Amino acid sequence: MRVLDGDPRAWPEPTVSGFAVTIGNYDGVHLGHQTVLADLAERAGALGGVPRAVLTFDPHPMAVMAPDHAPRLLTTIEQRIEILEYLGVDTVGVLPFEQVRTMTPQEFVSDVLARGLGARVVAVGSNFRFGHDRAGDVESLRTGGAAFGFEVDVVPLLEGRGPVSSSSIRTMIAEGAVDDARQALGRAFELRGEVVGGDRRGRSIGFPTANVQPPSGMAIPQRGVYAARVRVGARLFPAVVNIGVRPTFDGYDELIEAHLLDFEDELYGKVIGVLFERRLRDEQRFAGIDALVAQIGSDVEAARGVLA
């Protein structure tokens, strides 16, 4: 798969006879996004098998327009690209929002869709907006398509418990409903981060943990204990994950600590992925270490049952 980034007006002209294109943040690449991608594949096939391209934004537009209100992200740009490649997308164009935010809808259509990609068909959701001040909509996109020779395909929003959207999934994760998030994403929510040093308290009570530090701005599940799988390289390991402040030890910094089952190797400095499967319980304060150890043992057995 080819990745284009930087100012789209400087992208090389396409060497193929145009693309089937879709545009959006695509944070999470959830089932709603996948509906658009499936529609795009059908349209690409009808045009003789032209390649598919996804245009996405980095950073998220709200991080530029209203940083205090920017949403927590479901995927890093690297994860987004990986998922799109897995789904068979041929080209991903990463649009730097600072550079494209001032484009009028007409400039976006002519400079990015027509010149940059030679668009043959553009598939978007029914709520699509684009261009400076979000002035462009589906109708203005159709007007541009008529001028530059591409079709516009509008895909209805996928409905679950309401429209499936990145915003609704962020709410699920913030509430700890990671099993609902899995249904909307079509896969477990994965939080990646570097394993950093801690106080090794888990090791001292017989349950060593990897202290995971994700990039800033990522969605974090509600505090509590989760059954999860942890990706180490190409392998997945069952795990119990605690998100919280460890009240039994009078902690105050929120930590993401993963206890990998049946795993002995060193992880410090590695980037791992935590795939959240089910919330097991709230974080709680215990009367002493023995009670905490007993509960962690029960959590391990519960996680094995969930992950079997």
N, C-alpha and C positions, 0 to 999 in steps of 0.2 A: 504494500500500500504506500502511496505517495502522500507526504504531508507538506502542505504549503503554509508558510507563515510570513509575518511581516506585512508591510503595506501591500494590499492586493493590487494596487495600480502598478506595482513593480513585479508582479508575478509573471513568469514566462508565458507567452501565448500557448494555448493548448495545442498539443500535437495530435490529438484525436478529433474525430468529427463531432465534438460537442459532448456535453454531460447531461445526465439526469441529476438535478440538484435539489437539495432541501436545505433549509436555513433555520437555525434556532440555537438556543443555549445548549440544548441536549445534555443538561446536567443530569446525571444518573442513567441516561439512555434507557428509560423505563419502558413499560409495555406500550404506553401511548406513543412514545418516540418510535418504537419498533413497528407500530402500525403504519406510521408514515413511511418508514424505511421499506416495509413490505410492499406498500403501494408504489413506492419509487422503483422498486425492482420490477414490478409488473410493467410500469410505463417504460422503463429502460428496455425491457425485453420487446415490447411492442415497437420500439424504435430501432430494432435490429441489434439489440444487445449493447447499447452505448454504456460507457462506464458510469458509476454512481459517485456523486460527490456530496459531502456534507460540509456546510459552512457553519462553524461554531465560533464562540467568542471567548477570548481570554485577555484580561480578567472578565468576570461577570459584569455586565453593564451597570448593575446597581453599585458595584464596588467603586465605580468611577463617578456615577451620577449622584449617589447618596450613600457614602461609605458607612454612615451610622445605621443604615437600614439594609445593608447588603445581606443577602441570605447566606446561611451556612451551606457549604457545598456538599453534594452527595458524592462527587467524583473530582479528583484532580484532572487537569487537562491530559496528563499521561494516561490515567485510567480510561478516560473518555475515548481517547484514540485507540487504546487496546480493544475496548469493547466494540467500537465501530469496525475495526479490522476483523474481529471475530465474526461480526455480522455480515461480512462480505463487501463492505464499502471499499471503493477503489482509491478515492482521494479524500483527504480531510483538509479543508482550508481553515486555518486558525486565524481569525480576524482580530487584530489588536483593537480593542474597542476605542481607545483614545484616538486612533487614527481614522476610524470609519464613522465615529459619532457625528461628525460635522457634514457628512455626505447627505445631500438631499435624496429622496427616494429615486429620482430620475438618475442622479449620478451613480447611486448604488446599482441600479439596473444596468446602466450602460457600461460602467467601468469594471464592475465585479462580475455580474452574471453574464453579460454579453461578451465583453472583451476578455475578461480573465478566464472564463470557463466555457464560453461558447454554448451557453445553456440551450438545450432542446426542450426540456420540460422542467418546471419547478414545482415541487410538491411541498405544501405547507399546511399547518393546522388552521382551522377555521378562525382562530383568534390571532393570527399572525399580524404583527406590526413591524415596521422597519423604517430606517432613514432618520434624519435629524428630527428630534422632538417626537419620534414615533409617528411621523406624519403619514407614512405609507401604510396601506392596508391591502387586503386581497384585491380590491377593485383597481387600485393604482398599480399593483403588480400585474394584473391582467392587461392594463393599458400599456405598460412597458413591454409585456410579452408580445402584444400585437405589433408594436413598433420594431422589435428586434427578432421576431420570429421564433419565440418559444411559447409553449403552452403552460398553463397554470392549472394544477390539480389541487383542489382543496379537500383535505382529509378531515372528517368529523372527529371531534375529541372522543377518545376512548373512555367509556363510562365504567366505573367500578362502584364503589360507594361514593358517588359523585365522580366528576371527571378525574382521570388519572393524571396527575401533574407532579412536577418536582416539588412544588409548594406543599401539596398534600402529603407527599412522602416525607418531607422534612418534619412535618407535624407528627407523623407516625413515629419517626425515630426519636424526636424530642420527648415523646410520651412513653418511649420504651416499647412500642408495639412493633418490634422488629419482624415478627412473623407476618403482620399485615404489610409491612414495607417489602418483605420478600415477595409477596403475592403481586404487588404493584410493579416491582422492578423486574420480576421474572427470574430473580436470583437473590441470594442473600446480600444484604448491605455489607459492603467491605470497607473497613477503615484501615488505611495503611499508615505506618509510621516507623520511625527508627526506635530501636530498643536502646534505652539509655540507662545509666546507672541509677540505682536506688539505695535504700538502706538495708537491703537483703533481709528484711524482717520475715518475708514469706519463706525464705530458705531456712530461717532459724526455727520455724514451726513445722517444717516438713512439707511445705507447699511452695517451692520456688516459683517466682513469677517473672515474666518479662514486662518491664515498664515501658509501654508504648507511647511515643510522643508523635502525634500526627502533625501535619502542617497546620498553621493557624488558619482559622476560618472554615474548618471542616465540620460537618454535622456530627454531633456526639450523642449517642443514646442516653436516655435518662439514667440517673444514678441507679445502680442495682447490680444484680448478679445475673449473668447470661450464660447459656450454653452456646458455644461458638466453635468454629473451625478456624485454625490459624494456618495461613499460607507461609511456608518457609521454602523459598525457591519454588520448585515445581511440586512440592508435596504439601498435603493438608494433614493437620493433626487436630484431634478433638481437644477441646479446652474449656475451662471455666474462666470467665472474665468478670472481674469486678471493676465497676466504675464508681468512684466516690472518694471520700476523704478518710476512710478507715477510722470510724469514730471510736472503735475499741481502743485504738492507740492515740486518741486525741489528735488525729490529723486535721489539717485544714486545707491543704492543696489537693485539688481533684486530680486523681491518677486513673490511668487505664492500665490495669494489671492482668495479664493473661497467664494462667497456669496451664501449661500444655501437658496433656496426659500422655504417658508412654514416650516421653522425650527427655533426653539427657544432655544434648549438646549445648554449647555456649552460643548465645544470641546477641550479646552486646555489640552495638554498632551496625547490626544488620537491619534492613528494612523488611518488615513482615506485614502481612495483611490479616486483619481480624474479620471473619465473616460471621455476623451475628445471626443465630438461628432462633433462639427463644429466650424470653426473659424468665428467669427462675424465681426471683424474689426481690424485695426491696433490700437496700443496704441497711444494716442495723447495728446497734451497739450491743456487745455481749458483756456479761458480767465478768468474764475472765478469759484467759487464753484457752483453757480446756474446752469451754463452751464454743468458742470460735472454731477451734480445730475440729470439733465434732460436727459443727454445721458445714464447714468446708468439705468434710468427708461426705456428708449427705448431698451437698451440691455436686460433687464429682460423680456420685452414683446417678443423680438425677440427669446430669449432662450426658452421661453414657447412654441412659435410656432414650433421651431425645435424639442423640446423634447416631444411634445404632442403625 
